[in-house]
Amino acid sequence: MMGCSKCMKMGGATFLVLGLAYLAVDLGWWDFWGISWWTALFVVMGIAHLGSANCKDCRAIREGRKK
């Protein structure tokens, strides 16, 4: 995945929060949902790709204008 540092940090933070939420569910600390982790992963990936597509720095990196 190519992107600017801002989008990479936001994506990493989002995956960390999702992972910690699923860890809490697995450990029995939190029991509120019945969705598959695949579903949550695809939703997070979709949000990340939409954000990256609308970021001017990420577009510049992908087009080779910025290194």
Phi and psi restraints in degrees (value plus and minus 20) as a CYANA .aco file:
   2 MET   PHI    -128.0   -88.0
   2 MET   PSI     118.4   158.4
   3 GLY   PHI    -196.5  -156.5
   3 GLY   PSI     155.0   195.0
   4 CYS   PHI     -97.6   -57.6
   4 CYS   PSI     146.1   186.1
   5 SER   PHI     -85.3   -45.3
   5 SER   PSI     -53.2   -13.2
   6 LYS   PHI     -83.1   -43.1
   6 LYS   PSI     -66.4   -26.4
   7 CYS   PHI     -90.4   -50.4
   7 CYS   PSI     -54.7   -14.7
   8 MET   PHI     -85.9   -45.9
   8 MET   PSI     -59.5   -19.5
   9 LYS   PHI     -86.3   -46.3
   9 LYS   PSI     -62.6   -22.6
  10 MET   PHI     -85.3   -45.3
  10 MET   PSI     -60.4   -20.4
  11 GLY   PHI     -84.8   -44.8
  11 GLY   PSI     -62.5   -22.5
  12 GLY   PHI     -83.3   -43.3
  12 GLY   PSI     -62.1   -22.1
  13 ALA   PHI     -84.9   -44.9
  13 ALA   PSI     -58.8   -18.8
  14 THR   PHI     -85.3   -45.3
  14 THR   PSI     -63.8   -23.8
  15 PHE   PHI     -84.7   -44.7
  15 PHE   PSI     -57.3   -17.3
  16 LEU   PHI     -83.3   -43.3
  16 LEU   PSI     -65.8   -25.8
  17 VAL   PHI     -82.5   -42.5
  17 VAL   PSI     -63.5   -23.5
  18 LEU   PHI     -82.7   -42.7
  18 LEU   PSI     -63.5   -23.5
  19 GLY   PHI     -83.3   -43.3
  19 GLY   PSI     -61.9   -21.9
  20 LEU   PHI     -86.4   -46.4
  20 LEU   PSI     -56.4   -16.4
  21 ALA   PHI     -83.8   -43.8
  21 ALA   PSI     -64.3   -24.3
  22 TYR   PHI     -88.7   -48.7
  22 TYR   PSI     -52.5   -12.5
  23 LEU   PHI     -84.2   -44.2
  23 LEU   PSI     -63.2   -23.2
  24 ALA   PHI     -81.4   -41.4
  24 ALA   PSI     -59.2   -19.2
  25 VAL   PHI     -86.6   -46.6
  25 VAL   PSI     -64.0   -24.0
  26 ASP   PHI     -83.3   -43.3
  26 ASP   PSI     -55.7   -15.7
  27 LEU   PHI    -101.8   -61.8
  27 LEU   PSI     -26.1    13.9
  28 GLY   PHI      63.8   103.8
  28 GLY   PSI      -8.8    31.2
  29 TRP   PHI     -98.7   -58.7
  29 TRP   PSI     -46.8    -6.8
  30 TRP   PHI    -162.2  -122.2
  30 TRP   PSI     106.8   146.8
  31 ASP   PHI    -157.5  -117.5
  31 ASP   PSI      71.1   111.1
  32 PHE   PHI    -153.0  -113.0
  32 PHE   PSI     -29.4    10.6
  33 TRP   PHI    -153.6  -113.6
  33 TRP   PSI     141.0   181.0
  34 GLY   PHI    -147.5  -107.5
  34 GLY   PSI       6.3    46.3
  35 ILE   PHI    -112.1   -72.1
  35 ILE   PSI     131.9   171.9
  36 SER   PHI     -92.1   -52.1
  36 SER   PSI     131.1   171.1
  37 TRP   PHI     -88.2   -48.2
  37 TRP   PSI     -45.0    -5.0
  38 TRP   PHI     -83.2   -43.2
  38 TRP   PSI     -61.7   -21.7
  39 THR   PHI     -81.9   -41.9
  39 THR   PSI     -67.8   -27.8
  40 ALA   PHI     -81.4   -41.4
  40 ALA   PSI     -59.3   -19.3
  41 LEU   PHI     -83.7   -43.7
  41 LEU   PSI     -64.8   -24.8
  42 PHE   PHI     -86.5   -46.5
  42 PHE   PSI     -55.4   -15.4
  43 VAL   PHI     -85.3   -45.3
  43 VAL   PSI     -65.1   -25.1
  44 VAL   PHI     -84.5   -44.5
  44 VAL   PSI     -61.9   -21.9
  45 MET   PHI     -83.5   -43.5
  45 MET   PSI     -59.4   -19.4
  46 GLY   PHI     -83.3   -43.3
  46 GLY   PSI     -63.1   -23.1
  47 ILE   PHI     -84.0   -44.0
  47 ILE   PSI     -62.3   -22.3
  48 ALA   PHI     -83.8   -43.8
  48 ALA   PSI     -62.3   -22.3
  49 HIS   PHI     -89.3   -49.3
  49 HIS   PSI     -56.6   -16.6
  50 LEU   PHI     -84.9   -44.9
  50 LEU   PSI     -62.3   -22.3
  51 GLY   PHI     -84.0   -44.0
  51 GLY   PSI     -61.3   -21.3
  52 SER   PHI     -87.0   -47.0
  52 SER   PSI     -55.7   -15.7
  53 ALA   PHI     -88.7   -48.7
  53 ALA   PSI     -45.8    -5.8
  54 ASN   PHI    -117.5   -77.5
  54 ASN   PSI     -18.7    21.3
  55 CYS   PHI    -111.7   -71.7
  55 CYS   PSI     104.2   144.2
  56 LYS   PHI     -88.2   -48.2
  56 LYS   PSI     -51.8   -11.8
  57 ASP   PHI     -87.9   -47.9
  57 ASP   PSI     -61.0   -21.0
  58 CYS   PHI     -85.3   -45.3
  58 CYS   PSI     -60.7   -20.7
  59 ARG   PHI     -84.2   -44.2
  59 ARG   PSI     -58.4   -18.4
  60 ALA   PHI     -85.0   -45.0
  60 ALA   PSI     -59.1   -19.1
  61 ILE   PHI     -84.6   -44.6
  61 ILE   PSI     -65.8   -25.8
  62 ARG   PHI     -86.0   -46.0
  62 ARG   PSI     -52.2   -12.2
  63 GLU   PHI    -105.1   -65.1
  63 GLU   PSI     -23.0    17.0
  64 GLY   PHI      63.6   103.6
  64 GLY   PSI      -8.5    31.5
  65 ARG   PHI    -104.9   -64.9
  65 ARG   PSI     -36.0     4.0
  66 LYS   PHI    -158.3  -118.3
  66 LYS   PSI     119.1   159.1
